[in-house]
Amino acid sequence: MSNPQEDNERNIEDQVRRGIANQKLNQQGFSFLTFEIFVVSVVLGFTSHSWIVFGISLIIFFLFMINRYGLPFLAIFLSLGWGFIGFDLGRTFNSAPAAIVLAFLLLIISLALHKSAINHIKDLR
């Protein structure tokens, strides 16, 4: 017969282990989000040939990231960007189904990564 206290301790240990694993996953999503913001800002600055555009876009993206209400919009915006990238990649195969499937896959994967980044930011608050 098992001891109720031992069961409770095992349950707490399992919850702590799951929490640590979840935190590591969320931190990876956050790293992806910050890298993505940097790359988008670099591309904007490079295409406009302006350091000012780079700096302003970086600041605006980070302001969206730290704002509780702006963060979901930023995540959706960046995820839609990944969807468009997937669609463009699929069009290189001259196949509409490939374009749709790649767009959908990249959209869903990026939404999941952004969701974990949002959870990481909420944990930090």
Stockholm file with secondary structure:
# STOCKHOLM 1.0

chainA/1-125         MSNPQEDNERNIEDQVRRGIANQKLNQQGFSFLTFEIFVVSVVLGFTSHSWIVFGISLIIFFLFMINRYGLPFLAIFLSLGWGFIGFDLGRTFNSAPAAIVLAFLLLIISLALHKSAINHIKDLR
#=GR chainA/1-125 SS CCCHHHHHHHHHHHHHHHHHHHHHHHHHHHHHHHHHHHHHHHHHHHHHTCHHHHHHHHHHHHHHHHSTTHHHHHHHHHHHHHHHHHHHHHHTTTCHHHHHHHHHHHHHHHHHHHHHHHHHHHHHC
#=GC SS_cons         CCCHHHHHHHHHHHHHHHHHHHHHHHHHHHHHHHHHHHHHHHHHHHHHTCHHHHHHHHHHHHHHHHSTTHHHHHHHHHHHHHHHHHHHHHHTTTCHHHHHHHHHHHHHHHHHHHHHHHHHHHHHC
//
